[in-house]
Amino acid sequence: VHDRLQGLQEVALQHDDVRVEIITGSNLSILEGRRIGELIAGRPPRERPDAIFAANDLMAIGALQAFVMRGTIRVPEDIALLGYDDIDFASGAV
């Protein structure tokens, strides 16, 4: 994971308009994703990211739940949201 983050940060440094922020969670759960989603949703709109790349799909689902519960952030219109591991639930096939 650290190699991927390092690569992302190196690419971001090559572009003045790209900034990478890493928010570390305590675990890879839906509840932790919701907690981080709440942190992001609580920011003023200008301070929110354009995209979130969650460490796994459970965290992405949790962030999505936080956004839906608040009703102030639309995915993908306001923030693009990506998970990482393609669990069946996240594919919409369930």
C-alpha positions in Angstrom: 0.0 0.0 0.0 2.8 2.4 0.9 4.4 1.9 -2.6 1.1 2.9 -4.2 0.7 6.0 -2.0 4.3 7.0 -2.8 3.6 6.7 -6.5 0.4 8.7 -6.2 2.3 11.4 -4.3 5.1 11.5 -6.8 2.6 12.0 -9.7 0.7 14.7 -7.7 3.9 16.6 -7.2 4.2 16.9 -11.0 0.9 18.8 -11.2 0.3 22.2 -9.4 -3.5 21.6 -9.2 -3.3 18.2 -7.6 -3.1 17.7 -3.8 -3.1 14.3 -2.0 -4.4 14.1 1.5 -4.1 10.8 3.4 -6.6 10.2 6.2 -5.7 7.2 8.2 -8.4 5.1 9.8 -8.2 2.8 12.8 -9.6 -0.1 10.8 -11.1 -1.0 7.4 -14.7 -1.1 8.4 -18.0 0.5 7.3 -18.2 2.4 10.6 -14.7 3.8 10.1 -15.5 4.8 6.6 -18.6 6.6 7.9 -16.5 8.4 10.6 -14.1 9.6 7.9 -17.0 10.5 5.6 -18.5 12.6 8.4 -15.2 14.4 8.8 -15.1 15.2 5.1 -18.8 16.2 5.0 -18.2 18.5 8.0 -15.7 20.6 6.0 -16.8 23.7 4.1 -17.5 22.7 0.4 -14.3 24.5 -0.8 -12.2 22.3 1.5 -13.6 19.0 0.4 -11.8 16.7 -2.0 -12.8 16.1 -5.6 -12.3 12.4 -5.1 -11.9 9.8 -2.4 -10.0 6.6 -3.0 -10.9 4.4 0.0 -8.6 1.6 1.2 -11.4 -0.9 0.6 -15.0 -1.1 -0.5 -16.3 -1.3 3.1 -14.8 2.1 3.9 -16.2 3.6 0.7 -19.7 2.3 1.6 -19.3 3.9 5.0 -18.3 7.2 3.5 -21.2 7.0 1.1 -23.6 6.4 4.0 -22.3 9.5 5.8 -22.8 11.6 2.7 -26.4 10.2 2.1 -27.3 10.7 5.8 -26.2 14.3 5.7 -27.8 14.9 2.3 -25.2 17.6 1.4 -22.8 15.6 -0.8 -23.8 13.8 -3.9 -21.7 11.0 -5.4 -20.4 11.3 -8.1 -21.6 14.9 -8.8 -19.8 16.5 -5.8 -17.2 13.9 -4.9 -16.0 10.8 -6.8 -15.8 7.8 -4.6 -13.7 4.7 -5.2 -13.2 1.5 -3.2 -10.4 -0.9 -3.8 -11.3 -4.5 -3.5 -14.5 -5.1 -5.6 -16.6 -7.0 -3.1 -19.9 -8.3 -4.5 -22.0 -5.8 -2.5 -20.1 -2.8 -3.9 -20.6 -4.0 -7.5 -24.4 -3.6 -7.2 -24.9 -7.2 -8.3 -26.3 -8.2 -4.9 
